[in-house]
Amino acid sequence: MRRKIVAGNWKMNNTLEEGIELAGQINDLVENTEINDVDVVIGTPFIHLTEVNKVVGEKIGVAAQNCADEKSGAYTGEISASMIKSTGSKYVILGHSERRTYYGETNEILVKKVNLTLENGLAPIFCIGEVLEEREAEKHFDVVKSQIAEGLFHLSAEEFGKVVLAYEPVWAIGTGVTASSDQAQEMHAFIRKTLVEQYGEEVANNTSILYGGSCKPSNAKELFENADVDGGLIGGASLKAEDFMGIITAF
C-alpha cells in the first residue's frame, strides 16, 4: 500500500536559527497530534540539514532540496549525495521546476542525480510538471510523460519503487492559483497509467504521487480526497508550523 506523504519545501528561506526553531515547532505539533499514517518530510536548505536532523524525531524525515550530479571532486559550491546522507537526511528533492527553469537542469542531468541519490540510500522526490503555455497548448500530458520517461525509466522496477513523484503544475506555484481538484486527479491518474505501462500495476499502485501547486490548509482536504493524490509537496505553507500541520491533518 502506497504511503501518504506531506513534504515541506522551505526553498531559500530561514536562517539556521530560524530553521531550527521552525523544525522544533513542527516536531512538537507532530509529536502531540494524532496523525493517520502520514509520512512527514521537511526539505531544508543545505546548511540546516545536520541541525534539523538533531531537532526532529522519528516521525519526520528530512530532505535536501537538490544534490550534485557528480560523486565528489573539484566542483566548487556543490553538495554531493553522500554528504547529504552523512547528515542523517532521508530524501532529496530533484527536478523542481525552479531548478529546471533557473539553473538549466535537464532530464539528462537529473538521471545522474537520481542514480547518485539512490546509490547513497536516499529517496528521490522527483518533480514533474508543465508550464502555462504547455497546458494551454494541450501538451501537458506529453511534457509530463517525457519528464518521467527520460528522467526515471532507466531504473529497474526495484529501484523505481524507492522514488516519490511530485506533480507541480508550474503555473500554480507561488501564484495563488491552484489546479482544480479534478485537474489534479486527471494528471495524477495519467501519471499512474504511465507507470503501469512501464512497470506494471503493482509498482504503479505502490508509488506515492504528491501534488505540488499552492496546496494550503484550505484546499488540502479536497485535493487529498482524490484517489491518485497521495499527499503534497508544500512550499509557502510549510514555512508556518500551524499551516503545515493543517495540511498534514487534512488526511
N, C-alpha and C positions, 0 to 999 in steps of 0.2 A: 504494500500500500504506500502510495507516494506521500511525502512529507508536506505538511503545511508550513510555510516559511514566511516570516516578515523580516526583511533585511533593511536596515537603515544605511544610507549613503550620505555621510557628512560632507562629502566633497572637500573643497578647500576652505573649511570653516573651523573655528575654535583653536585657540592657543592650547598648549599642552595642559595647562592648569584648567582651562575651561572644559577641555575634553575629558579629563579625569573626573571633574565634577559632574558633567552630564552622564558619563558612563555609570558613576555611582548612583545617580538618581534613577536611571533606567534599571539598574540592577536591583535597587531596593523595591521598585514597583513590581518587577518581575518576580522577585522572591516572595513578595507578600500578596500576590494576586493569583487566583486560580485560573490557569491557562489551559485551554483544551487542546493539548497535543500540538502546540505550535513551536517550531524552532525559531528562536530569536537570534538575529545576527546584527552586529553594528560594524559598518565599514568606516574606518577612521583614516586620517592622514598617516603617512608612514611613521612620523616621529611619535605618534600616540600609541603605536601597537603594543610595545612591551609593557608600558604602564597600564594601559586599559585592560590588557590580559590579566594583570595582577588585581585589578579592581573588581572585575566581573566574576560571577560564579559559574557553575557548570551548566546553567540553563541558557547561557548566552555564548554564542560563538563570535569571534572577532574576524573581520575581513580586511585585507588590504584593498585599495582601490585600483591597483594596477601592479604589474611587475615587469621586469626587463625581459627582452626576448633572447638574452644570452645567459649562460650559466654563471660566468664570472669574467673578470679581466678588466682591460683598460677602457671602461665605459663610464666616464665621469658623470656623476649625478644619478646613475641608475641604481635600482634596488632589485636584487635577484630573488627568485622564488625561494631559494634555500635560506636567504636572510629572513624573509617573511616567516618561513617555517620556524626559524630559531626563536622568534618572538612568542611562540605559542599560538599563533593565529591558525585558523582552520580553513579560511576561504580567501579567494581572490576575485574581485570584480574585474571582468575582462570585456573589452569591446564596447564600453559605454559610448553612447553617441557623441559625448563631448570629447572623448579620446579619438574617435574616428574623425570628427569634424575639425577639431582644433589642432590635433597633433598628427594627422595623416595616417592613423592606424588602418592598415589594410587587412583583409582576411588572411593573406599570406603571413603577415607579421603575427597575427593572432594565433595561427596554427602553432607557431613556435612557443608562444606564451602559454597556450593551453597545454602543450606537451610538457613544458618545464613545471607548470603548476601541478599536474598530475604526478610527474616523476618525484616531486617532493611531498607527496601525500596531502596536497591541498585540493579543495574542491573549487572548480571554477564556477562563478556565477556569470554566465555568458550572455551578454546583452545583444539584442537584435531589434530592429525596428526601422520604420520608414519615415522620411521627411514629408512635409505637407505636399510638396509638388508631386511626389511619387504616389501619394494616396489620391490626389485629385486626378492624376493620370491613370488611375486604377492599376498601378503597377505594384501596389503594396504587398500582395501575396508573392509575386516574383522576387521582389527585393529581399523579403524575409527568408524565403526558401533558399535563395542564393547565399545569404549570410550564414545560415545553418550548414548548408552543404559544404561550402568552401572552408568554413572555419572549424567544422566538427566531424564531418562524415569520414575523415581518415581514421577515426577512433574505432576500436573494436567495441562490440556491444558491452563488454565488461567495463571498459574504460568510460564509455559514454554514460554508463549507469552512475558515475560519480559526478556528473555535470548537472548544474541547475541552470535553467534558462530564464531569462528575464526579457519579456517583450516590452519595449518602450516606444510608443508612438511619439516620435521626436517632436512633433507639432504640439504635443501636450505637456512637454517637460518645462516646468517653471513658467508656463504661460497662464496658468489658472484654468486652461481648457482641459477637460478630461474626455477621453474617449467614452462614449456611452457604454453602459453595461453590455448591450447587445454587440457593439463593435469589439469590445474586449473579448467576449466569448467567441465571436466569429473568428478572430485571429488566433486565439489560443487553441480552438478546435482544429483550425487549419494546421497549426504547428504540430499538434499531436498526430494528425493524419500524416504529415510529412515524416514524422518519426516512425510511425507504423510501417510506412513504405520502405524505410531503410533498415530498421532494426526489429520490426515485428511488434505485436501488441503488448507483450509483457514489458519490454523496455519502455515503450511509449507510455504505457499506463502507469509506470513507476517513476516517470520523470516529472519533477516539480517545475511548473511554468508560472513565473511570477509576473504580475502586472506592474509596470513602472512609469506611469504617466500621471502626475499630480493626484496621487492617492492620498486622501485625507480621512480623518475620523468620520466626517460627514458622509462620505461616499464609499468607505471601505466595505461595509456590510453588504451593500448591493453588488459591488464588484466580486466579493469573495463568495457570494451565493451561486455564482456561475460554476457549472460542472467542471470546466477546464481551467479555472483560475485558482491557483494553489497558494496564493499569497501575494505579497507586494515587495518591490524594491522602492524604498521610500526616500525621497530627497528632503525637501524643506521641512516636512512634518516630523522628520527624525531628529531635528535639532532642538525640539522641546520634548522633555520626557513624558509629559502628560499627553501630548498629541500622539506621540509614538505609541504609547500604551493604549490609547484609544483605538488605534489601528490593530494592534495585537489582539485586543479583546473583541474585535469585530467578528471573529470566528465564533 
